[in-house]
């Protein structure tokens, strides 16, 4: 993290993959894992002030995008079909800036 004066505030080695998003005072990242039948994604929020993990949240399915809003973040989730030839499901999950799952809406 860089301060407004251009100095290093903190640094850590991130093992999270993919895209990072700023949401409120958190830096969010997503990791996913899969078995033959289940995909799960975990959102990790790090404090922009310190780099410490503020919260984590896990959902069933693959988070394909994070979209911050005032007070939290929307996660776009795709859950693969459980059977061959089945149809994947899509949903939006809203998380507060403190990591509380607010709601889920199927698309």
N, C-alpha and C positions, 0 to 999 in steps of 0.2 A: 504494500500500500504506500502511496506517495502523498505527502502532506501538501496543502496549498502552496507552501514555500518551496516545494520541489525536493524535500528530503525524504528519506525512507522512514515511514512510520513503523512498519513491521514487515516481516517476510516469513513465509512458510513454504514448504514443499507440498504441493497439492497432488494427491493421488487420484482425485476425482477426475473422471473423463468428461469430455464434451464441452458444452456451452456453459458459460457463466453469466448470471444476470444479477444486477443490483436491484434490490427491492427493499425499500425503507432503509434501515441501517444494517442490512445483511447482504452478503455476497452469496448467491445461491448456485449450487451445482447439483447435477443428477448423475447417479450411477445406476445401472440396471444389471440384473442377473437373470438367467433363464435355466430351467431344467426342461425335460421333455414335455412337461405339461403346464408349467407355470412361469410367468414372467413377472418380476417385481422390480420396482424402481424406488430409489431412496433419494429424497431431497435433503441436502446438507446445507444449513445456513451458517455462515461464519460472520462474526461481528466485523464490520468494516473498521471499527475503532481499534480492535486488538488482534483479529485473526482467529480468535478462539471459536470453537463450535458453539453456536447459540442454541441450535435445535436440529433434530433430524425427524423426518416423517417418511414412512414407507407406504406405498400403494400397490395394489395388484394391477399389473399391466405395464406398458412401456410409456414413460413420459416423453412426449415428442417435442414439447415446447413449454416454456415458462413465460407468462405475461404478467408483469407487476401491475397492480392497481393500488389506489390509495387505501392503505391499511392491510395489504397482503399481496398474494400472488395466485394467479390462475395456473393450473397445470393441465395441459391437454394430454389425455391418457388414451392409449389404444391397447385393448386387451385382445390377444389373439384368440381365434376360435379354438375350442377344446376338441373338436373333431375334424378330421380331414374333410375338406370341402365346405366346412362351416364358415360363418361370417364373423369377422372381428367386430367387437363393440367399441364405441368411442364415448368418452365422457369428459366433462370439465370438473376438476376438483379445485375448490378454493381453500387456500391456507391463509391464516392471519399472519401478521409479521412476527408473532410469537410461536408459530408452528402449529397452531390449533387448526384441525380440519373443520372448516366451517360448513361445507355442504358439497354434495356431488350431484351433478345433473347428467343424465344420459343424453347423448346426441343422436 
